[in-house]
Amino acid sequence: MDIGYWAVHRRGAALAALFGMLALAPPSASLAAQRASAEPEVLSLPDVIRRALERNREIRQARYTLDEAEGQVSEAWSGIYPTVDFSANYVRNLSPAVSFIPAIFFDDNASPGEFAPVQFSADNIWSTSVDVDQTLFDARSFIGVGAAGRYRELQDEALRARIASVATAVRLRYYELLLAQEQQRLTDDSLRRVRESLAQAKAQYRAGLVSEYDVLRLEVELANLEPNLRRAVNAVVQARRQLAVELDLDEAETLRVAGSLAEMDLADPGANSADNRTILEFGGVNPAVDPSELVAAALASRSDLRQLELTEDLRRTELRLEQVEYFPTVNVFGSYTINAQQNGRPDFFGSIRAYGRTIGVRVSLPVFNGFQRESRIDQRRAALRAAQGQTRLAADQAAADVLTLAEQVEEALLRSRGQELAVRWARRGFEIASAQHREGLSSQLEVTDAEVALRQSEFNYAQAVFDYLTARARLDEAVGRVPLVDGGLR
């Protein structure tokens, strides 16, 4: 009995050890694949915009409006096509109707006040008819088809504008995320440098080489930077979350974008990394083109101007619709009918039948409706003039926008070149101040000032690159040449 007990005990211990080894064993290949698939995917700028154009909810809503306009075009064509109606009717007279006719019609000897009952309907009545009506001339129908087509073009242009707006918004969100990441990186680098300087200052203070003020100055700088780092981290999270909303993504934490503003060289695009080169090459118009050419391109292809022009055409069509009310309408129609009646048990369309065939032409001419047409014509003419004025105003505003954005692109490019030199000089100044401080030739205050200048110049350069990219994105939209939407990259 003791041997059996110890055998069972050993088998239990062996099983426990086996389960423990399985628990500590590496995950299976499927689990490893799941973890690998959960890793963040780094997306380039074209990839982000393509995903937004596929998933954005605003674009889906605009497509629904376009589908509605397509239905209105089909409905407008119905006024030109013939109409064919078929009807069939069966009536069972439980008590057939009886009319009273003076009896003198049937009996000459009947008194004048005597009436005879006459049954005009049978017990069963069937009737079937086919009616056809074709419009030969109706100016409103033909012009209405044109108006519906213009409305569809207007909605199609509105969809294009919505797609361009979403693409530009996503592009700006992408740049904002890059700028937030740059701010976080620069703050983190500055925090690291201050901590290193603080550790060195504390060691020198204990050795009696620096004063307590130098240590306190670095302590204050460190206390100011730590909340700034937290703020920068939160800014990155918020920018990533906003971009995820544009992409209709549920998990914003896994979203990563490619590129770095601080490492971007605007003067020599070919010297950049592949990710930065992709960002710089992503554009619809060349900002170096003469501004007058950009204005001409905007007036020809800008979506809001084309919508206003289509609206102007639509108002002109509505005016014509009211004016053609003076014209007549001409229709040709025809019908074919079969009638049958029977007493007793119903026999569908029994032997007693009657046939009817008719054809005709109908002309209708409105003569007078209390000056209603004249009032509507005046209203439509006023609406047309308002649309024309709005188009001219929008064209002038578009030209001003293009010129302003072209100037902003040039200004940001020049500012980035100046800030690039400032970063180079600030980095060299920090290196010199740090080396002199280690040799005891300068104070900690000079090192701190050099570090602050380096941090500020690096962020100013990233801000200048950001301003350049955002100005180019808005310029593309202002000209009407948004990449992946209006031409250029596909």
KOLSEVEX-721356 format. One record per residue: x, y, z of N, C-alpha, C, O in turn. Coordinates in steps of 0.02 Angstrom, whole numbers, plus 50000, padded with zeros to 5 digits. Atoms other than C-alpha are relative to their C-alpha. Layout:
! residues N
XYZXYZXYZXYZ...
END
This chain:
! residues 490
500424994050000500005000050000500435006250000500265011249968499554994249999501455011850037500315001049931500405006649909499704999550066502235007649868499525003249950499715007549911500514997050045500615011649776499915007450014499835011449967500084992949983500445028049869500565004249971500455009549941499434996250026502195033549824500005000149923500225005149894500035000050074501925028249641499505005249975499655008949928500504994950019500345038849628500275006950013500185011549972499724993549984501235053149713500515002249948500545008049928499494998350049502685052249591499685001749932499915006449898500334998450063501515051849440499695006950003499715010749954500294993349993500615067249506500545005449996500435010649965499464995150003502255076349530500275000749929500435006249906499764999750069502805071649355499525004049956499735007949914500494996350039501175078249281500035007550016499985011749971499944992949982501345094449379500615003249969500585008949945499394997350031503115096649316499905000949925500145005849896500134999450072502525093349138499585006249984499745009949938500424994150011501165106449150500395006450013500295011449978499594994149987502395118649225500475001649942500575007449924499564999050058503595115949079499615002849941499865007149905500424997450054502165118848956499835007350011499805011349964500184993049985501695134849046500595004749987500495010449966499424995850010503485141149036500294999649930500755003249913499745000950068503755135348857499855006249957499395009949973500134994250044503855148548716499324999349968499084993749959500655000450032502205152948633500064996549933500594996249902500025003650063501675143148482500095004849942500105010949950499904995850060501925149048305499405004449987499475010149964500594995950013500125154848293499975006050047499785011450026500004994449955500275165448449500545005149980500435011149984499484995450023501895172648384499775004149940499925010049933500264996450058501035176948221499505005350020499485010749992500494995149976499625185348315500355006150030500155011850018499644994449971500865195848413500345004249946500365010349950499674996350054501795200348254499495004349962499645009949941500514996250036500165205548171499765006050040499505010850012500234994549958499775216648320500515005750004500365010950033499504994849997501385226548299499775005949956499435004949906500224994150038501125244448236500264999749928500834997749916499824999750070501145246548048500195007249983499805011949997499774993450018502145261347983499725001649930499874998149882500324998150063501155270247846500335006249971500515010850008499754994150035501815282347717499425004849987498835003149997500524995050013500875298147668499514997749946498914998349956500495002450050500125290747507499564994450026498974994150011500405005549973499575275147601499465002650046498895000250044500494997249953498705285447735499435003349961498845002349979500534996650038497765295847606499574995049962498964995849958500405005250035497245280547505499524996650048498944995450031500455003149952496545272447661499445004650020498875002550030500524995249981495615288247706499485000549945498885000949959500484999550055494825289247533499574993849995499014994049969500395006150002494255271247550499514999550059498984996550052500395001349939493555272347727499635006150027499215005450071500284994149969493065290347761499245000249994498964998749941500735000049999491235292147811499705006049964499155005449936500264994250036491015309547739499974998649925499505000849891500005001650071491475302947567499434995249984499114995849932500565004550011490205288947585499345003949997498915002449956500604996050001488855301747625499945003949934499395004549907500024996350064489325312047471499834995349942499494997449895500185004850053489195296347364499264998450001498954997549949500725001249996487435293347428499615005849967499115004649934500324994250032486965311047373500054999649925499595001449889499925000950072487675307447201499534994749973499254995549919500485005250021486645291547190499295002849996498915001149952500664996850002485105301947231499925004349938499395004449907500034995950061485535313847089499934995649938499584997549891500095004750055485695298946971499274997949993499004997249938500715001750002483935293947020499575005649974499075004449940500384994450025483305311446983500065000749924499595002849891499914999950073484035310446807499544994849968499204996349918500455005250027483105294146776499275002250006498875000849961500694997749991481525301946845499835005449948499265005649924500134994750049481695316946727499884997049931499474999649893500115003250065481805305346576499314996849995499074995649940500665003150002480145297646625499485004649967498975002249942500474995450032479265313446560500034999749925499585002349891499925000650072479895309446384499774993249975499504992649920500215006650020479555290946378499244999450001498905003150037500735000949998477785284746342499784996650065500174993250098500305003349942476645279246482499494995049975499084996449932500455005550018475705262846468499674997650064500014995650111500385002149941474325258446591499544994249980499204994549929500455005750010473405241846602499564999450062499794999750118500465000849943471855239546708499494994549983499294993849925500515005250006470635225146735499535000450059499755001750115500494999049947469025225446834499454994749993499244993049938500565004749998467695212846885499535002250055499755003850111500524998049952466065217246972499464994750001499214992649949500575004749991464775205147041499435003950032499495006350088500584996449975463075213447061499564995250039499214991050010500455004249960462205205047206499285002049989498834997749988500674997450018460695215947167500125004849943500285010649955499864995650057460865222946991499605006550004499025006550025500334993449997460455241346979499415000349950499464997749895500614999350040458725245446910499845007449994499865011150043500214993150013458215261946830499285000049976499044995349945500714999350019456445268046801499945004949942500175010649946500084996250061456005274246629499245000649986498874995849999500724999450015454315281046575499764994149957500064992349907500265006050034453265266346519499785001349929499724996749889500244998450068452675275646364500534998349947500364997649889499495002050048454375271246285499914992849977500144990949923500095007150016453865253046287499274998449980499134993649943500725001350013451955254146280499665006749984499635011150027500324993750019451055267646184499365001450038499145007150043500634999249963449485264646287500115001650073499645002650111499864998649929450365267846452499845007250016499885011649973500174993349977449855282946554500655004150007501185001250016499384996049996451085297646561500364999350067500974999950067499655000549936451465295146746500234993150018500474991950073499825007049985451805276646733500734998849979500955001049926499295001650014453615270246742500094992549998499734988650029499845007250007454365253646694500714998950026501175002450006499325001549977455855246046787500414996749946500194992249911499555002650051457325242546675500684998550034500975002850067499355002049973458905233046726500535001149947500504998049893499494998350050460425240346637500644995950008501054995949963499385003849988461785229146711499844992850013499304991050036500085007249989462035210446719500294998350069500545002550106499735002349935462535199946867500765000650003501045002250055499274999950003464355199346812500225005049947499965005249892499744994950046465325213546731500764999650001501084999750053499274999950008467105212646664500195005949956499825007849910499744994750043468145226746592500774999950003501064999150057499274999950006469945227646532500185005649951499855006549900499784994650044470875242346456500755000850002501084999550053499294998350007472605246946394500035007149972499775008449918499964992950020472995265746384500725001949989501165000450030499324997850019474525273246299499985007549990499535010149956499954992850008475055291446310500735001749986501185000150025499334998250021476585298346219500045007549989499635010449954499904992950009477235316146231500375001249934500914998449922499684998050062477635323446062500415006350009500965006949981499644993849989478145340646120499815002750068499235004250082500084996949935478385347046297500685002950019501134999450041499354996849988479775359646319500244999150071500844998550083499805000749930479765357846508500324993250012500804992650051499715006649990480125339246496500714999749974501164997050007499335000250028481615341446381500495004250040501055002150052499564995849960482335355846481500104997050069500644997650099499935003249935481995346246642500524994549999500884993550049499475005050006483105332146579500685003350004501135000850038499374996449997484495344746552500145002650070500725002450093499904997649932484215352146725500214994450047500654995450090499815005649958484315335046806500724997949986501084996050032499315001650016485925331646712500495004850031501025002950055499564995049968486675347846775500034999050075500555000050106500005001349928486145343646951500444994050017500784994050068499565005849988487015326946936500735002149994501155000050034499324997550006488595335746874500205004050061500775003850084499864996149940488465347447022500154995550059500624996850096499875004749945488365332947144500644996149989500994994450037499375003450015489785324247055500605004550018501105002150044499484995349982490845339847076500045001050076500585001950103500014999549927490295341047258500364994050031500714994650081499645006049976490915323147282500755000949991501154999250035499294998750011492575327947204500285004850051500845003950077499774995249950492705342847320500064996850068500534998250105499975003349935492325332047471500614995450003500954995250055499425004450001493645319347420500655004050007501105002250044499404995749996494925333247394500075002950070500635003450096499974997249933494475340947561500234994850051500644996350095499795005349954494665324247652500744998449990501114997650038499295001550013496325320747565500465005450029500985003950057499604994549973496985337947614500004999850076500525000950108500045000349927496355336247793500444994450028500784995350078499585005649978497195319247811500745001749992501165000050034499314997950012498785326347737500245004750055500805004150079499824995349946498785340447866500054996350066500504997850107499975004049939498415328048006500664996150003500964995450056499375003750003499905317947949500595004550020501025002550059499464995349983501045333247958499965002050074500485002850106500074998249929500335337948129500274994450045500584995950097499735005549961500765320648194500774999949997501104998750047499274999650005502545322348127500285005650043500795004750076499774994449959502715339248211499964998350075500415000050113500075001949929502055332348377500544995050020500824995550074499475004849986503275317848367500685003550005501105001750046499384996249998504675330148332500065003850066500605003950097499994996449936504195340448484500154995250057500544997050102499865004949948504195324848592500734997949999501054997450052499305002250005505895319248526500485005550024500955004150061499564994649980506695336248549499975001450074500485002750106500064999049928506005338248724500354994450038500674995550089499675005749967506605320848769500765000649995501124999250044499274999050007508355324648699500235005650047500755004950079499814994549956508405341048794499994997850073500434999650112500045002649932507855332248953500604995650016500874995950071499415004349989509245319548932500625004250009501035002750053499414995749993510545333148907500015003650067500545004350098500034996449936509945342749060500164995250058500514997050105499855004949947510005326949166500744998550003501034997950057499285001250001511775323549110500385005950029500865005150068499674994049972512275341449149499895000550074500335002650111500154999749929511415340449317500444995150039500704996750092499575004949966512345324549364500725002550003501065001650053499324997350001513985332649312500075005950047500585006650081499964994249955513585348649406500004998050073500355000950114500015002449931513175339049564500684997350020500924998550075499345002749984514835329949554500515005750009500935005450053499544994349993515765346449528499845004050062500295006950093500184996349939514795354449671500294996550061500554999750107499725003649943515325340649789500765000850002501065000550056499274999050002517115343449731500195007350012500785009150015499884993049987516915362049762500205004049938500495009349944499804996650062517155366849579499475004849975499645009549939500544995550022515445375049550499605002050061499644999050115500404997549945514245384749656499334996250003499144992749957500665003149992512575378749722499495003049950499014999649932500464996850047511715391149605499994996349933499464995649902499985003850063512305381149452499574993750005499224992049958500405006049991511495365449524499265001850002498844998549971500714998049995509885374649568499735002149932499155000849916500234998050067509795382049393499824994049958499324994149922500155006150038509865364749316499394996350029499004993349992500595003149969508595358249442499365003449975498865000149961500584996350024507385371949389499864998349926499294997349906500095001750071507705368249204499714993049992499284991949949500265006950003507375349749234499274999850021498864996349991500704999849977505775353549330499545003049948498965001249943500414997050054505165364149185499934995349940499414995449907500015004350059505585351049053499564993850010499244991549963500385006249989504745335949134499265000749984498994996449950500704999350021502955342649119499945001449925499444999549894500034998850072503375348548943500044993549961499724992749908499965006650033503835330748897499324996550003499104993549955500665003149993502175324548965499505003349952499094999949921500444996450046501275337948866500144997949927499684997249887499835002150068502225332848708499754993049985499524991649930500265006850010501765314548733499255000149989499004996749945500734999450009499935319248752499835002949932499335000949901500124997150066500045329748594500074994749945499694994749897499915005450049500695314648497499394995350002499144993449949500585004449993499275303848564499385003249968498994999949933500594996650028497975316848517500055000549924499554999549890499924999650073498695319348342499894993349968499594992849915500115006850027498725300548315499264998250002499014994849957500715001549994496935299348376499595003749947499135000849918500364996250051496345313148258500104996949931499644996749890499885003250064497175304648111499634993449994499394991749940500375006250001496375288148159499265001249986498934997049954500704998350014494665296548155499905001149925499414998749896500054998950072494985302147976500044993449962499734992749909499925006550033495485284347931499474995050020499454989549993500525004449975494005276748024500314993650030500094988050017499665005549966495175265948129499784999750072499695004850105500215000949930494665258648296500595000550048500525003050103499415000149957496425256648366500495005549978500865004649930499554994650017497345273248361500714998750025501195001549998499345001149971498785266648467500484996549952501094997449956499575003750047499415255448326500185003949938500535001449894499874996050059499495269548200500685003350004500835006850053499344996850004501245274948151500105002849929499874999849881499894996850065501805286548011500755000649988501155000950035499304999850020503445287447916500215007249986499815011249962499734993450015504555302747903500235003650062500035002050118499754995949945505475315348010500125007049974500485008149925499934993050021505355334247996500705002650013500975006549973499344997349983507015337548082500544997649952501045001049941499515002850046507955326347959499855001749927500214999549882500204998550069507085333447805500425005749972500505010950005499594995050034508185343147683499595002749942499514999349891500414997150053507115354947580500425002649942500185002949885499584997350053508585361947482500224994649951500304996049892499785005650043509115344847414499564994050013499734989850054500465005649987507645332647405500334993249990500154988450024499685006550013508765318847335500444997750057500604991750060499575001949944509825319047493499614997250059499914995350109500415002349944508365313647602499934992449999500114989049951500165007149996507875296447660499414998449955499085003049930500545001950045506595286547561499325002650026498915004849987500634997749972505185291147681499925007649992499395009949971500034992750008505595309747680499945002049927499605006949910500054998550071505825309547492499294998949975499045002649932500705001350018504085302047475499565005850020499105007849983500404994349977503365316347577500125006149957499645009649938499854994050039504265329847478499754999449928499555004449898500235000950069503775322247310499254999649995498974999749940500735000550001501955321047360499715007149993499675010850042500274993350012501205336547282499635000349934499764996349889500394999450061499975342147149500275005349954500225004649893499744994650041500775358247088500715001550021500925000150077499324997949986502535364747077499985007050028499785011649993500044993349971502665379447197500465005149968500385011149977499554995450034504065386647091499715002949937500015007349906500324997550061502855389746946499785007250012499645009350068500214993149995502405407746909499305000550031498864996750011500664999649967500945413147021499425001349952498874998949965500544998850048499945419246871499764993549968499174992749955500195006550027499975401646800499604996050052499124992550034500385003449947499375394746968499305002950005498824999150015500674997049998497935407146968499584997649941498994996049950500375002350059497445402246791499794992750009499234990849990500185007049988497495383846840499444999450051499004995250044500525000249949496425387346993499325001949970498814998849986500634997950030495105396546891499714994749953499114994649941500235005150047495025381846771499804993550034499364990050009500115006749972495025367046889499794999950073499664994550101500185000149929494595372547065499284997750009498844999949972500655003249994493105362747127499455004750021498905004349994500534995649978492145376347217499785004849945499205006649941500184995850056492225387447063499584996249949499104998949921500395004150047491595373446953499304998750027498824998449989500675000849971490175370447074499585006349991498985005949977500374993850010489695388747065499805001049927499265003449913500184999550071489755388346876499434995249983498974997149945500555004750012488645372846874499365002650033498825001850005500594997049968487475381446997499725005649957499115006449952500224994650045487415396346880499634997149939499114999749919500355003350055486965384746735499334997350021498844997549984500635002749975485635376746843499495005550009498905004649993500474994349993484865393646884499775002449931499195004449923500194998050068484885397946698499494995049971499024997049936500485005150023483985381546661499335000950035498815000150003500644998849965482685385246794499635006049971499025005949967500324994350033482365402046710499684997849935499124999949920500295002450063482095393346543499394995750013498914995849974500585004049983480905381146627499385004350011498835002449991500564995549990479815395646678499805003549935499205004649923500164996550063479935404146509499634995649951499214998149913500345004450048479365388846411499294998450022498944994649988500705000949981477735389046508499535003049947498945001249945500414997050052477095399546362499904995349941499454996349900500055004550057477355385046242499454994850012499304993150069500515005349992475995372046208500324993250011500924992349999499805006949994476125353646248499564995849953498964996949948500345004250048475655340446119500104992750020500674990550029499975007149982475245322446164499564996049951499054998549928500415004850037474605307646064499824994450048500244992250087500235005049952473575294746156499564994949963499314996349909500425005350027472635278646122499814995250055500144994750106500245004949950471655265346215499664994249964499384995049910500335006150024471015247846187499644996950059499954995350110500405002549944469585241446295499594993949979499404993349920500435005950009468605225146313499524999950059499735000050117500525000249949466955224746408499564993849989499444991849932500435005950005465855209746446499534999950060499705002250114500505000849947464275206246547499664993249993499614990449939500315006650000463395190246597499574999350062499755001750115500435001749943461975184446708500134992950022500394988949984499915006749973462025169146818500704998850026501025003450053499345001749977463625160146861500535003549958500455004049897499514996350039465185169846811500394995549952500624990149971499595003250051466035164346652500465005449971500245009849934499544994550014467595174846628499975001949926500114997849882500074997450067467315185746476499614995149955499884992249908500445004650038465875175446411499915002149928500305006149902500094999150071465195175846236499795007249982499885009249924500244993250015464475193546250500575004950018500715006150076499444995449990465915205746228499895006249957499545006249907500004993850039466145223546168500715002850000501055002950051499324997650009467755230946101500005007449985499555010049951499944992950013468315248946099500725001949984501174999850020499334997750021469815256946009499975007449987499555009749947499994992750009470225275346018500725002349991501184999250016499364996750010471675286345963499885007349990499375009249960500114992950005471895305045972500615004150015501135001550035499474995249987472975320245989499735005350048499165007750040500224995149950472895332246136500505005849999501115004850006499604994049999473555350146128499765004450057499165005950064500174995849942473635360846285500425006249997501035005949990499654993650003474075379246284499775004350058499185006250061500204995649945474105389546445499895007049975500305009749938500194993350024473255406246416500115005350054500455010350041499944994949948473165415646580499954996650068499504992650080500005002849932473585411046760500115005350053500415004050105499964994749950473495427646849500705002750010500885004450066499314997349997475285433446808500474995950044500984998450068499575004249959476005418846904500654998449964501184998449995499405001650038477215414346765500495005950000501095005150008499584994150002477865432146752500375000950066500965002850067499684999349934478205432646940500554994950010501084996550036499485005249992479145416146937500605001449955501175000149975499444998350045480185421946788500435005450032501055005050029499614994749967480705437546883500404997150058500974999250069499645003049944481185426947034500604996049975501154996450003499455004150027482235414946928500555004549971501145002849976499514995550029483085429546839500425003250056501035004050049499634997249943483565437347007500474994850030501034996450049499565005349974484245420547068500594998949955501144997549979499445000850046485295419146910500515005650009501115004350009499544994449990486035436446936500404999250065500995000750068499655001149936486445432147117500544994649992501094995350019499515005350011487315416047061500595002649959501165000749973499454997250039488335425646931500455004450043501065004250037499604995949956488875438247061500414995950049500994997650064499645004349953489365424447182500584996549965501114995549995499465003150037490405415947047500585004849990501165002950000499474995150009491375431847009500375001550065500985002150066499694998849936491675435047194500454994250021501004995350046499615005949981492285417247223500634999549957501164997449981499415000150043493465418547073500535004950025501125003350027499534995149973494255434247144500314997650065500914998550076499755002549937494415426247315500484994249989500984993550025499565005650015495185410647239500685002549976501204999849996499374997350024496505420947149500415002850059501015001950062499654997349941496925429947312500274994350044500834994850070499775005649959497045413347406500614996749970501094995150006499435003350032498225405747278500635004250007501165001650023499424995649993499375420847281500275000050072500874999950083499795000049930499395421147471500354993550019500874993750052499695006449983499775402547486500664999149964501134996349993499355000350034501145403747355500525004050037501105001950042499544996149961501945417447457500184996550066500754996850088499865003649939501785406947615500474994249988500914992850030499545005450017502645392347530500715002649992501184999750019499334997050010504095403447476500295002450066500885001450080499764997549936504215411547648500234994350046500754994850078499815005749958504235394747739500634996749975501044994450015499395003050027505565388147620500615004250019501125001450039499434995749981506695403247652500134999650074500714999650096499915000449928506385402147838500334993450020500734993250066499695006549984506855383647840500755000149986501144997150022499284999650015508515387547757500375003950054500925002050075499694996349946508895400647888500024996050064500524996350100500025004049939508365389048029500484994149997500734991850048499515005550006509455375147959500695002450020501054998750053499374997249978510965386347980500015001450075500525000450108500044998749928510365391248153500094993750041500424993850093499915006449965510265372948205500734998049999501004995750050499295001850005512025370048142500425004150047500875001450081499614995649956512705384948236499844998750074500294998850116500195001349931511715381048394500304993550025500514992950083499705006449979512335363148396500755000950012501034998250060499294998849991514125369048374500125004250063500605003050100499944996049940513865382148510499924995950063500284997050112500095004349942513225368948631500624995650012500834994650069499405004249993514725357848595500585004250029500955001850072499454995849974515925372448626499885001750073500355001450114500154998249930515045377848787500104994050046500364994850101499915005949959515035359948852500744998450010500954996750065499285001449995516885357648813500345005150045500775003250086499694995049958517365374048894499804999150073500205000450118500205001049931516335369949047500374994150031500554994350090499615005749973517215353249066500725002150016501024999350062499324997649987518875362549058500025005550052500555008050070500034994749950518265375249184500075006949972500225011650009499934993550032518295389549059499355003849995499365009749978500654996650004516435393549064499564997450056499704992250087500455001849945515005392749187499454995449975499354994549914500565004350018513545380749192499435004049968499055001449928500534995850029512405395249149500095000649925499595000549889499874999650072513225396748977499804993449966499544993549910500205006550029512965378048947499244999549996498974997149947500735000349999511145379448997499705004449945499235002449910500254995650053510875394248882500124997049931499704997749887499855003150065511715384948739499524994249987499314993149930500475005550009510595369848769499315002549982498984999749938500654997150015509025380548768499995002649928499495001749893499964997450068509595388948607499984994449949499684995049896500015005750046509915372048526499314996949995499074995449940500685002950001508215365248577499525004549960499135002049920500454995450034507315380848514500145000249925499675000449885499844999750072508255381348348499794993649965499564993849908500225006350030507905362848316499255000049990499004997749937500724999850008506055365348347499795005149948499325004049910500164995050050506035381148242500104997349930499724999049884499905003050067506745371348096499444995149984499174995249929500555004750012505455357548117499355003849986498955001849944500604995950011504095371048127500025003149929499505003449897499954997150067504735379147966499864994849947499524996249897500145005450047504705362447875499254998450001498954997249949500725001349993502955359347942499595005449964499125003949928500354994650033502385376547882500064999449924499585000949888499905000950072503125373047710499554994549973499224995449921500415005650024502245356347693499255001650003498885000049957500714998449994500565362747756499805005349949499255005049921500154994950051500655377947641499954996849931499534998849891500045003550064500995366447493499354996049995499044995849942500625003950001499525355347541499405004649987498975002949946500564995450011498345370247550500045003149931499535004649901499934997350068499055377047387499744995049949499414997049901500275005050045498665360647300499245000149999498934999749946500734999849997496875361547361499735006549969499225006549936500224993650027496735380047315500035000149924499615003349891499945000350073497325376547137499534994849970499364995249911500425005350027496235361147121500384994249972500154990849927499575005550022497645348647097500234995950059500834995550073499845004049941497575337547250500264993249977499924989949938499755006550019498665322047231499524994350018499184994550069500445005949993497735305447213499275001649988498854997249992500704998050012496145315447176499935003549932499525001549891500074995950060496405328147037500564999149950500635003049903499455001150046497915321046950500654999650038500665000050099499355000749968499745319146983500114992850020500074988449978499875006849976500125303947090499374996049998498834998550014500575004550003498975289147067500174993550034499754989050037
END
